[in-house]
């Protein structure tokens, strides 16, 4: 799969809102809220055109019991998929086979929620961070145009640094 970075689109926020409504309808009281995270949640930032959502599951709800409802919305359920406590789900466009949504489900109160939101909010608040991150993403895409895992590893130190600073300011 080729790494494609698309210019920011106002449509991404609309798509995230529409999908959040679907999650709310499907999960009801088991869902606290759905956060739009990742690069598509940051105005003026180029991104892979895949919406990242963070459905926040209510405390006391076993996320695995929601699997049927999530699969009923057309998602593939992949469980923790390498990250303890997370439930990762993805949905592809049936017509094109192209990934359109990734959902990273966490139970409310998990520190991973704060980490994702702190990173997103730091980017939203600082045009220089947006520029720096986009430069890093383009550099990594040029080095690893067909290797998503290598592309993500290439960005990870930059992300970790910004994330750590963002979490310090939240504390």
N, C-alpha and C positions, 0 to 999 in steps of 0.2 A: 504494500500500500504506500503510495507516494504521499509525503507530508505536504499538505496544501494549506498555505496561510492566506486567508481571504481578508480583504479590508473590512473594518468594523461595519456592521449592518444594524440599523435600528430595529430590523425585523427580529433580531436575536432575543431582545427583551420581550417582545410580543410572543414569540414562540415559547419562551420559558414560562411566561404567565399562563398561556394556554395549557401547557403541559402540567403546570402546578395545579391548575383547576381539575384536570383529569385525575391526578393523584389524590386530591382532596375528595373528589366524588367517589373514587374507588376504595379509599382507606378510611374515610370518615374520621371518627374520634381516635383512631390508632395513629393519626398523623397530627403533629403539632403545627408544622409549617413546611414549606418547600423553599429553600434558598436557591437562588441562581448564583452559581460560583463559576470559577474558571475564567478563561480569557474572554469568552463571549459575554460575560457579565461586566466587562470593563469598557466603557465608552472610549472610542478612538484607538482601541488596541486591535491590531490584526490578530486573527485566530484561525485555528482549524475550525471549520464551520460545523462544529458538533456542540450542542448545548449540554453543559454540565449542570446537573441539579444535585442538591443535597436535601433529600427528604429527611426531615427530623421526626423520628418515631417517638411516640409517647412512652414515658417511663412505665415499666411494668408490662410492656408489650414485647413478646418474643418476635423479633423481626422475621424469623423463618416461618412463622404462622401466616405472614402476609404474602408469601410466595405465590399462592394461587391467584390472589387478586392482582398482583403485579404482572404475572404472566398473562392474565386475562386482558391487560391493557396492551399486550403485544411485546412485552419485554422478555429478554432472555435473562434468567436468574443465574448468577454465577457464584453466589455465596460470598465468602470473605475475599476471595480472589487476591490473596497475597497480603491483605491488611486485616489484622485481628479486629474483630467487633464490627467491621464494615460489611454491608451487604451491597454488592455491586450488580447493577442491572444495566442492560443496554438494549436500545431499540434501533433497528435499521429500517430504512424506507423499503417496503416490500417491492416497490416498482424498480428501484435502482440497486438495492442491496447496500446502499451507502449508509454508514452510521449517522444517525441524526441526534440521538439523545444518549447520554450516559448518566446514570443515577447512582450516587454514592450515599447509601442509607446508613444513618447513625442514630442510635438512641439518644434522646435529649439529655444533655449534660455531658456527653462524651467530649473530652478535650479536642478531639479532631475537628469538631464543629467550629470551635473558636479559632483553631489554626487556619482552616479554610477561609473563614469570614475575615480574619485579620489580614490575611494576604490580599484577598479581593479588595477590602476597604483601603488598604495602604496604596494599592495601585490606583484605585478610583480617586484618591485624594492628591496624587502627585504626578503631574504630567511628565516630569523627568524620569520617574520610575517606569511609566508607561513606555517612554521612548527607549529606556535601557532594556526593558524586558523584550520589547519588540525586536530590538537589535540582536539580543541574545537568541531569541527564537529563530530569527532569519539565519543567523550564523550556524546554529545547530541544524536547521533544516538543510542548509547548503552542505554541511558535512555528512549528514545522514538522511538523504532524501527519501530513502525507501526502508528505513529501519526505525519504527516508532519507539522501540525500547531504547535504542541508542540516542535518539533525539531527546527523549525524556531524561536520560542520564546526563546528557550534555547540559541541560537546563538546570539540573537539580541543585548545584552549588549556589547558583544565582538565586534561585527560589528560596533555598534554605536560609540564606543570608538575609534577604528581605523579610521573610517570614519571622525570623528570630527578632529582628528589630521591631516589627509590627506587634509581636506578642509582648515585648518589653513595654511598649507604650500602652498596651491594654491592661497591663498588670497594675 
